Amino acid sequence: MKAIIYSALFAGMAFSALAQDMSIEDMGKPDPSLLAAGTYSIDPNHSHIVFEVSHFDISRYTGLVGGLSGTLKIDPKHPEDGQVDIDIQLSGIVSTSTALDAHLKTSDFFDIEKFPTAKFKSTSVKVDGTEAVISGLLTIRDITKPVKLRTRLVGVAVNPMSSLLTVGFDATTKIKRSEFGVTYYVPFISDEVELRISVAFEDTN
């Protein structure tokens, strides 16, 4: 127990010392020219997917999926040639209800014992400044459908916590869950699901 307390205190002091040396110049900028060409890996601690559905047309209900891994291959001189591969560990689904968290993992919804991972793989990128439409294939429950992600470059910087060059993107899309075999309680819980994706990629090479 003492070791845990000492580790927490040390981490807190280290962050405080680092914060004193940080400045506004350390903040990320939505400038693709700051990127180096190469392959970046997802920072799982700062990446997630938010899903939103209509609940009986009474309210909007949201949940969160963490446990993302994958890569981004990018050349800032040729961003249209970029490639994105993301694996989504569905065991990371959480909501405001622990009972719902457990239910979402059953065969009524994602059946994570059979299908523990969802995947996205890009097929094309159309870039317009700091925004892009990334077309790709989304696989859930071993069913693959095309999707388009409307994507925005959030920022590029060397993360002062990790000392790694890091780039962050936000993306949005809508899917119909029934197309992936997730039909439980449609239409009372809406078939259409809005996805908001926030991913940070680190240059770990």
Summary of the structure (lengths in Angstrom):
residues: 205
radius of gyration: 19.1
end to end distance: 36.0
largest distance: 53.3
contacts: 569
relative contact order: 0.19
helix: 22%
strand: 49%
